[in-house]
Amino acid sequence: MKDKYSMEVEDNILLAKRNIVDSIYSESRLEGISVTFPETQQIYDGRNIAGLSVGDIVKVNNLKHAWQFLLDTIEYPIDLKYIRQLNCEVGAGIAFDAGKIRTSSVRITGTTWMPEIPNYEAAENRIKEIMESGLSYTEKAVDVMLYIMRSQLFYDGNKRTAQLAANQILIQNGKGLIHIPVEQQIEFLNMLVDYYESNQSEEIKKFLFEFSIEGIEKNKVQQPSIRKKEFYK
């Protein structure tokens, strides 16, 4: 998997900020939160929303805080410690043992397959192995995301945490953004269950590369520079 985009990091950060509400919206919907884009915008802006549970509003607000933390720490090298902090932000006030690697079994909706109880050192080494590989940054981001989702490192918020971690890798290296469009989330979730059960990632990685990574192509057309003083002659 090659890098789909190559951007200046500053431009990638601006793109992330411009699309932050859309990212929060798609991440919320993937988690099963029945929130609309306008409602997500209102929650982001600090307004109250009638008809949504307090828990769902907290989850959306937590994603806002997680994104703020991510952008404030964009230069931090990704590792298990950082991923745990992302999960702390995602699960603050609503998740059992937020930020702690789970120590008991869990079930996943839609499949009888059950992930193993994570080993802290093994998880730490796997993240390090991915990040030190010779893969493109885009593939590293996708591999980290899929690893977190399949291993279910945490008791709650694994999909949200995984997407945030992937975005930190992409933005830090100017390779765009990743989010699963709401219109294609059913297809993605079906593929995710297949991936859980088979541990074969080729198809889901192709899907993510084609539909879930966005950025800005560098303008190759040379344009004359603009000097403000020229307008005052």
C-alpha atoms as one frame of an Amber mdcrd trajectory, in Angstrom:
protein
   0.000   0.000   0.000   1.544   3.278  -1.113   0.953   6.709   0.379  -2.099
   8.239  -1.257  -1.185  11.846  -0.441   1.950  13.808   0.360   1.228  17.079
   2.134   3.104  19.583   4.237   2.425  18.731   7.878   1.070  22.243   8.508
  -1.400  21.807   5.638  -2.412  18.397   6.946  -3.090  19.877  10.385  -5.232
  22.608   8.812  -7.133  19.937   6.849  -7.746  17.985  10.057  -9.028  21.076
  11.849 -11.301  21.962   8.939 -12.754  18.451   8.890 -12.799  17.779  12.629
 -16.598  17.810  13.006 -17.015  15.452  10.055 -14.405  13.120  11.585 -16.196
  13.154  14.941 -19.528  12.555  13.216 -18.328   9.520  11.242 -16.508   8.065
  14.259 -19.645   8.493  16.363 -21.863   6.819  13.797 -19.445   3.905  13.405
 -19.781   3.393  17.144 -23.571   3.227  16.798 -24.374   6.688  18.166 -27.519
   7.955  16.416 -26.364  11.524  15.939 -26.755  13.686  12.839 -24.075  15.942
  11.414 -25.911  19.136  12.514 -26.271  17.672  16.022 -22.565  16.829  16.056
 -21.770  20.420  15.094 -23.992  21.738  17.886 -22.403  19.460  20.478 -18.965
  20.520  19.244 -20.014  24.150  19.681 -21.137  23.452  23.256 -24.901  23.538
  22.752 -27.446  21.211  24.353 -29.250  18.660  22.160 -32.728  17.365  22.940
 -33.419  13.725  22.156 -29.898  12.385  22.667 -28.945  10.512  25.807 -26.433
  12.073  28.168 -24.096   9.163  27.478 -24.140   9.748  23.727 -23.499  13.466
  24.172 -20.547  12.679  26.456 -19.150  10.257  23.850 -19.276  12.938  21.155
 -17.714  15.508  23.498 -15.004  13.030  24.414 -14.140  12.643  20.735 -13.828
  16.422  20.516 -11.402  16.413  23.452  -9.509  13.443  21.995  -9.030  15.279
  18.706  -7.861  18.380  20.549  -5.339  16.257  22.463  -4.198  14.607  19.209
  -3.602  17.916  17.457  -1.831  19.361  20.516   0.533  16.369  20.614   0.872
  15.670  16.900   4.669  15.358  17.094   4.597  12.639  19.774   5.852   9.279
  18.429   3.015   6.764  18.371   3.358   3.974  20.929   1.162   2.023  23.328
   1.428   4.718  26.008   0.061   7.318  23.588  -2.700   4.993  22.379  -3.732
   4.372  26.001  -4.040   8.130  26.509  -6.244   8.387  23.409  -8.500   5.738
  24.961  -8.540   7.729  28.216  -9.831  10.738  26.292 -12.419   8.646  24.428
 -13.731   6.891  27.532 -13.488   9.636  30.135 -16.401   9.403  32.564 -18.266
   6.664  30.680 -15.983   3.656  30.084 -14.796   1.014  32.518 -11.027   1.302
  33.125 -10.510   3.798  30.295  -6.905   3.766  29.135  -6.115   0.420  30.739
  -5.362  -2.689  28.698  -8.171  -5.157  29.384  -7.482  -8.165  31.597 -10.573
 -10.279  30.979 -12.511 -11.724  28.037 -14.957  -9.733  25.916 -17.508 -10.597
  23.249 -17.918  -8.754  19.958 -21.328  -8.070  18.489 -21.987  -9.901  15.219
 -19.580 -12.804  15.654 -18.890 -15.734  17.959 -15.149 -15.121  17.569 -13.513
 -13.839  20.748 -10.195 -11.986  20.901  -7.492 -13.191  23.264  -6.814 -11.299
  26.469  -4.057  -8.857  25.470  -0.538  -9.143  26.798   0.840  -5.679  27.552
   4.393  -6.358  26.394   3.225  -8.170  23.255   0.911  -5.260  22.357   3.711
  -2.770  22.964   6.049  -4.756  20.735   3.462  -5.154  17.979   2.880  -1.393
  17.762   6.647  -0.842  17.708   7.088  -3.513  15.035   4.531  -1.868  12.757
   6.000   1.603  13.213   9.573   0.430  12.591   8.637  -1.558   9.478   9.513
  -0.417   5.979   5.855   0.082   5.061   4.451   3.390   3.866   3.070   5.676
   6.560  -0.407   5.070   5.181  -0.053   1.320   5.583   1.450   1.722   9.043
  -1.571   3.819  10.051  -4.028   1.265   8.663  -2.180  -1.660  10.264  -2.148
   0.036  13.674  -5.848   0.818  13.333  -6.801  -2.725  12.376  -4.580  -4.210
  15.088  -6.280  -2.148  17.814  -9.728  -3.029  16.491  -9.097  -6.767  16.191
  -7.173  -7.220  19.415  -9.752  -5.198  21.365  -7.029  -3.771  23.585  -9.535
  -1.883  25.730 -12.886  -2.616  27.308 -14.572   0.132  25.286 -13.889   2.609
  22.498 -11.512   0.458  20.448 -12.789   1.607  17.040 -12.696   5.256  18.055
  -9.235   4.919  19.600  -7.961   3.020  16.556  -9.091   5.701  14.111  -7.551
   8.457  16.221  -4.232   6.602  16.391  -4.252   6.103  12.618  -4.964   9.790
  12.074  -2.113  10.794  14.376   0.291   8.773  12.217  -1.086  10.176   8.957
  -1.199  13.821  10.043   2.250  13.696  11.666   3.703  12.596   8.348   1.541
  14.658   5.985  -0.319  11.672   4.518  -3.926  12.873   4.833  -6.819  11.763
   7.047  -8.732   8.546   7.553 -12.409   8.161   8.373 -15.043   5.702   7.236
 -17.841   7.510   5.358 -21.215   7.020   7.021 -22.741   5.815   3.747 -20.287
   2.895   3.604 -20.083   1.933   7.244 -22.340  -1.111   6.952 -20.043  -2.508
   4.270 -17.011  -1.709   6.406 -18.489  -3.358   9.521 -19.274  -6.522   7.556
 -15.702  -6.587   6.297 -14.455  -5.950   9.815 -16.268  -9.028  11.134 -14.733
 -11.090   8.326 -11.326  -9.706   9.280 -11.892 -10.546  12.957 -12.718 -14.137
  12.098 -10.095 -14.744   9.401  -7.261 -12.369  10.345  -6.924 -11.733   6.596
  -6.620  -7.992   6.023  -6.122  -7.618   2.268  -9.715  -6.792   1.325 -10.427
  -4.433   4.211  -7.155  -2.597   3.568  -8.104  -2.136  -0.090 -11.474  -0.760
   1.000  -9.893   1.678   3.437  -7.352   2.884   0.887 -10.009   3.485  -1.756
 -12.847   4.969   0.295 -11.546   6.185   3.662  -8.350   8.168   3.104  -8.574
  11.762   1.980  -6.166  14.610   1.485  -5.216  17.418  -0.865  -3.188  16.894
  -4.007  -0.276  19.276  -4.260  -0.901  21.935  -6.905   1.724  21.435  -9.594
   0.783  24.591 -11.498   3.162  27.450 -10.768   1.341  30.635  -9.804   2.804
  34.131  -9.458   3.410  35.259  -5.891   1.240  37.932  -4.290   2.775  40.940
  -2.561   0.429  43.080  -0.525   2.367  46.295  -1.152   1.644  46.040  -4.888
  -1.995  46.906  -4.215  -1.031  50.214  -2.570   0.999  51.680  -5.438
